[in-house]
Amino acid sequence: MRRLAIVWYSRTGGSRQLAEAARDGATEAGDVDVRFLPASETEADDLLEADGYLFACPENLAAIAGVMKAMFDRTYYDVLGKIEGRPYAALICAGSDGENARQQLERICTGWRLKRVADTQITNVGAQTPEEILAEKVIDEAELAKARETGATLAAGLEMGVF
């Protein structure tokens, strides 16, 4: 059975909701072992054991959140040259933009020689004040549906051997 690792981090719930939606879509789409991994607990072996990846995190200060960056830092060299060609997709929860976080995450995945199989979804929640930024997020159904579709696409592609 093929394995999909969904690696996620969320401080205020937005990225978690997107990751959960992707997990639900992946679970419903095919006969794939879906691993739902908090970034703070993800190790190189988790990545080596997976056949594909979905990364979900918030943008913080125009970059991927530090906890997600720490996961990449912790695992990068241990998997470098060992996961080339595997498929991935990404979900970014942002206050207003998300482009720098997208570029940073995609650059890391390019360094690993992963194959992006879906456009990176950026969900903008419009949080601009300190109170809005720190508040628990509620992601609208249209964005959750896109995340479910991304998870389903990855799972189906893995199951069919397309990726």
N, C-alpha and C positions, 0 to 999 in steps of 0.2 A: 504494500500500500504506500502510495506517495504521501509525503508530509509537507504541509504548509505551515510555516512559522509566522505568526502575527506578533510582531514586536511593537509594543506601544508604551507611551508615557503620557500621562495627563495630570495636570495639577488642579484644574477646575472643571473637569468632566467632559469637555468638548471632544478631545481626541479619544477618550475612552469610549464615548458613544459611537464615534465613527468606527473605531476598531471593533467594537461589539457588533455593529451592523455588518461589517465586513466578515466577521467570524460567522454570523448567522447565515449570510449569503453563501459562504464557502461550505458550511456544514450541510446546507440544504441542496447544494448544487451537485455534489458528487461524493464518491467513495474515497475521501481523502482524510488523512489524519491531520486535524487542525490543532496546532499548539498555540495557545493564547499566552504570550510571555511578556510580563512586565519588563521594560528595558533595564530596570535596576537589577534584575535577577538573570538576565540573559547572558550566557557565556558562549565562548567559541564553539563548544561541543553542540550547543543548541542549533547554531547556524550550520555546522558541518552535517548534522543529522537531517536537516531540512532539504527539500527539493525545490522550494520556492519561498518567497518572502513577501510580507506586506508590512511596511513600516508606517506607524501612525504617531504623530507627535504635534505639539503646538509650536508655533513660532514665538520665540521670546527675544525681544530686542533685535529683531531682524535676522535671527539665526534659529536653527533647530534648538529646541530646549536642551539645557545642559545635561539632563539625565540621559536623553537619547544620544547626545554627542559623547558622553562618557561610555555608553555601551559600544559605540563605534570605536572609540579610542581603545577600550579594553580588549576588543575582539579582532581588530583590524588585521594585525600582522599574523595572528594565529590561523586565520582563514585565507589570507592572501595567497592566490594561486591554487586554491583548493575548491573554490565554489564558482569558478568562471563559467559563464553561460547560463547560469540558473536565472529563472524569471523573478521579477519583483514588480511591485507597485507601491505607491506611497500616498498617504493622506496627511494633509497639513491643516491644522485649525489655527486661524490667524485672526488678529484683531481687525486688520484692514487691508493687508497686502499679501504676505506670505511668499512672495517671489524669491527673496533671498534665502529663506529656509528651503524652498523647493530646490533652488540651484545648489545649495550646500549639500543637501541629502543626495541629489542626483549625482553630484560630483564624487561623493564617497562611493556610491554604487558603481559609477563608471570606473573608479580605481580598482574595485573588486572585479570588474569586467562582468557585472551582472547585466541581464537583458531586461530593459524596461518594457513591460507588455501592456501597460495602460498609462494614459496621461496622469500625472500627479494631480490629485484632487485637492484644491485649496478651498477650504470652507471659511469664509469671512464672517465673523460674528459681530463686527462693528463695535468692539469694546475699545474705548478710547480714554476713559477716565480711570484713575486708580480703582475706584469702586467697581466699575464695569469689568475691568481686567481681572480683578480678584474674585468676582462673583462666579458662582456655579453656572455653567453654560447649559443651555437647552438647544440642541441642534434640530433644525426643522426637518420634517419628513422627506422633503425633496433631496436634501443633502445625505440623509441616512440611506435613502433608496440608491443613490449613486454609489455609496460605500458598499452596500449589499451587492450591487452589481459587480463592483470591482472584486470583491471576495469570491463571488460566484464564478467570475471569469477565470480567476487564478486557479481555483479548485478544478473547474471543468477542464481547463487546459492541461493541468498536471495529470488528471485522471486519464485523459485521452492521449497523453504523450505529445501534445502539440508543442509544448515548451521544452 
